[in-house]
Structures are given as structure tokens and as C-alpha cells.
Amino acid sequence: MIEVKNVHKSFGKNEILKGVDLKVEKGDVVVILGPSGSGKTTLLRCINFLEMADQGELLFKGESYHFQHASKKDILNIRKRTAFVFQNYNLFSNKTALENVTEGLIIARKVSKNKAVEIAKECLNKVGLADKYDSYPSQLSGGQQQRVGIARAIAVNPDVILFDEPTSALDPELIGEVLSVMKLLAKEGTTMIVVTHEMSFAEDVASKVVFMDGGVVVEEGTPKEIFCNPKMDRTKQFLRRIIRNYDYSI
């Protein structure tokens, strides 16, 4: 459904992405792992045109877009078919949970207010926030705010949801409630690309794991292939550092 080819992105003289390829099929949960600075988030943001890649091609449901030549119309079309869940929630502080979800539907999608409210309530119910419609972000925990962010994403019925380290800003005891919602979406067949350090989520839910380092894809495969039988020394080294008791012998 989605494929990116030869994606390059630099900030000044700092080359972040050095020719990245990624393919995602409908219903896939692709988890991208890697150390800080490996280019994971930049790749995700380029797919949604939150960053403009310097080079490369995006294939989306049979249509081809060149990153450096995409028109405003092209970008709008892609954003209408994708949703982004941010690391730091990106909620409007002056709007309730319900209003945060309805805003994009009403303004960007031209959905009627009554219909938008109906959709928003359904989505907030799905993420376990049926009692928080009228709560402002300041009245919600970090986990609840992130679940509002997920509700906002699923409300627009996207072809794919992009998650940028959705639990990294949360206290440890709140991570589980967000991952539970994401596991539910995966079970329902939602196509997702997830940048995360949550190894248990990757092992349990991912259909494909991609390991990035230094702006390139080092290795990719099923969770079993990556976690139990990685081929590249750099992948093994990374796993030994982040997974307690990981004993793969390099």
C-alpha cells in the first residue's frame, strides 16, 4: 500500500537519511527501531510531508509522488489519507478532549459538527475515555492525553497511522494503557508505522521490524528474525544494549 524509495534528507550539512527504502502492506504493523539520531522520526515525518525530503519517491495506493516535486495538492491528498500521533501529544490546550478530536474533522475534512461529535465520541469511547469528553488536556494524565491523540488519528479513518515514539514522554506506569489501545487497533487490522523503543510491543504486535542506524536501514524482518536471529552485527549490538538478559552471541 505504501512504499518509499531512496529517501534522502539533510539538515544543512548533516545528512540524516541516506537512501532509505520501506514497504508497508495493508494491515501491516511496521515497527522501526534504532538508536537516537538514526533517522527514524525524520523518515516518519517525511512520509507525511511534515519534513520535505530532498530526494526519493513515495508510492501510495498506486499513485507515485516525488518528494522534492510534490505539489500542495499532492501533500494535502496524502495527509488526508494518513494520520500522525506525536510524541508530545500536540493537543490544543484550550479545547476539550472532544473538541480536540472534532477540530480536524470539521476544519480539514468539512464534516458537519453533529457528525463530527458523533465520530469523536465513538473514538474516545474506543480508547477508554468515555468519561473525559469535557476534560481539558491539563486535567488529563499523559497517558490520557496520548489516547486523545490516538482518538484524533483514528477519527479521520486514515489508510495508515504514523506513530512517533508515542510512549516516550510517559511515566512508566502509563505506558501500558497506550500500548493496549495500539494493540487493539492492530488486532482490528489498522495499518501502522510505529517508531518506538517498546521491544515487547514490537515482539507481540509487529508484522515487520525495521532496524535503522546512521540514516540507513541496516536490517529488516519478522520480529522472530530480528529478535531471535539477527544477521547484522550492528543489530545484535543494539539489541544487547537495550534488552535486559539479551544473550545473542556476537
SULJONOR-V55834 format. One record per backbone hydrogen bond with DSSP energy under -1.0 kcal/mol. NH is the residue of the N-H (numbers start at 1). CO is the residue of the C=O. E is the energy in kcal/mol with one decimal. If there is no record, write none. Layout:
BEGIN
nh:NH co:CO e:E
nh:NH co:CO e:E
END
This chain:
BEGIN
nh:2 co:24 e:-2.7
nh:3 co:59 e:-2.4
nh:4 co:22 e:-2.9
nh:5 co:57 e:-2.5
nh:7 co:20 e:-2.3
nh:8 co:55 e:-2.0
nh:9 co:17 e:-1.7
nh:11 co:14 e:-2.7
nh:14 co:11 e:-2.0
nh:16 co:9 e:-2.4
nh:17 co:9 e:-2.1
nh:18 co:215 e:-2.9
nh:19 co:7 e:-2.2
nh:20 co:7 e:-1.8
nh:22 co:4 e:-2.3
nh:24 co:2 e:-3.4
nh:28 co:25 e:-2.2
nh:30 co:192 e:-2.8
nh:31 co:208 e:-2.6
nh:32 co:194 e:-3.0
nh:33 co:210 e:-3.3
nh:38 co:35 e:-1.6
nh:43 co:39 e:-2.4
nh:44 co:40 e:-2.0
nh:45 co:41 e:-2.7
nh:46 co:42 e:-2.1
nh:47 co:43 e:-1.9
nh:48 co:44 e:-1.2
nh:49 co:46 e:-1.1
nh:50 co:45 e:-2.6
nh:51 co:45 e:-1.4
nh:54 co:8 e:-2.2
nh:55 co:8 e:-1.3
nh:57 co:5 e:-1.9
nh:58 co:65 e:-3.5
nh:59 co:3 e:-3.4
nh:60 co:63 e:-3.0
nh:61 co:1 e:-3.2
nh:63 co:60 e:-1.7
nh:65 co:58 e:-2.7
nh:67 co:56 e:-1.9
nh:69 co:66 e:-1.6
nh:75 co:71 e:-2.5
nh:76 co:72 e:-2.5
nh:77 co:73 e:-2.3
nh:78 co:74 e:-2.3
nh:79 co:75 e:-2.6
nh:80 co:76 e:-1.8
nh:81 co:78 e:-1.1
nh:83 co:160 e:-1.5
nh:85 co:162 e:-3.2
nh:89 co:86 e:-1.1
nh:90 co:88 e:-2.5
nh:95 co:92 e:-1.5
nh:97 co:135 e:-2.1
nh:98 co:133 e:-2.4
nh:100 co:96 e:-2.6
nh:101 co:97 e:-1.4
nh:102 co:98 e:-2.3
nh:103 co:99 e:-2.1
nh:106 co:102 e:-2.7
nh:107 co:103 e:-2.9
nh:108 co:104 e:-1.3
nh:109 co:104 e:-1.5
nh:111 co:105 e:-2.6
nh:116 co:112 e:-2.9
nh:117 co:113 e:-2.5
nh:118 co:114 e:-1.9
nh:119 co:115 e:-2.6
nh:120 co:116 e:-2.8
nh:121 co:117 e:-2.4
nh:122 co:118 e:-1.8
nh:123 co:119 e:-2.3
nh:124 co:120 e:-2.6
nh:125 co:121 e:-2.4
nh:126 co:122 e:-1.9
nh:127 co:123 e:-1.5
nh:128 co:125 e:-1.6
nh:129 co:124 e:-3.2
nh:132 co:129 e:-1.8
nh:135 co:132 e:-1.5
nh:139 co:136 e:-2.3
nh:140 co:137 e:-1.8
nh:145 co:141 e:-2.6
nh:146 co:142 e:-2.3
nh:147 co:143 e:-1.8
nh:148 co:144 e:-1.8
nh:149 co:145 e:-2.0
nh:150 co:146 e:-2.0
nh:151 co:147 e:-2.4
nh:152 co:148 e:-2.6
nh:153 co:149 e:-1.5
nh:154 co:150 e:-2.6
nh:155 co:151 e:-1.6
nh:157 co:154 e:-1.7
nh:159 co:81 e:-2.2
nh:160 co:81 e:-1.1
nh:161 co:191 e:-2.2
nh:162 co:83 e:-3.3
nh:163 co:193 e:-2.9
nh:164 co:85 e:-2.7
nh:165 co:195 e:-2.2
nh:168 co:165 e:-1.3
nh:170 co:167 e:-1.6
nh:174 co:171 e:-2.2
nh:179 co:175 e:-2.4
nh:180 co:176 e:-2.2
nh:181 co:177 e:-1.1
nh:182 co:178 e:-2.0
nh:183 co:179 e:-2.5
nh:184 co:180 e:-1.9
nh:185 co:181 e:-2.2
nh:186 co:182 e:-2.3
nh:187 co:183 e:-2.3
nh:188 co:184 e:-1.5
nh:189 co:186 e:-1.5
nh:190 co:185 e:-2.4
nh:192 co:28 e:-2.5
nh:193 co:161 e:-2.2
nh:194 co:30 e:-3.2
nh:195 co:163 e:-3.0
nh:196 co:32 e:-1.4
nh:199 co:197 e:-1.3
nh:202 co:198 e:-1.9
nh:203 co:199 e:-2.7
nh:204 co:200 e:-2.4
nh:205 co:201 e:-2.7
nh:207 co:29 e:-2.4
nh:208 co:29 e:-1.6
nh:209 co:221 e:-3.4
nh:210 co:31 e:-3.0
nh:211 co:219 e:-3.2
nh:212 co:33 e:-2.9
nh:213 co:216 e:-2.1
nh:215 co:38 e:-1.5
nh:216 co:213 e:-1.3
nh:218 co:211 e:-2.3
nh:219 co:211 e:-1.5
nh:221 co:209 e:-2.1
nh:226 co:222 e:-2.6
nh:227 co:223 e:-3.0
nh:228 co:224 e:-2.1
nh:229 co:225 e:-1.0
nh:236 co:232 e:-2.0
nh:237 co:233 e:-2.5
nh:238 co:234 e:-2.2
nh:239 co:235 e:-2.5
nh:240 co:236 e:-2.3
nh:241 co:237 e:-1.3
nh:242 co:238 e:-1.4
nh:243 co:239 e:-2.3
nh:246 co:243 e:-1.9
END
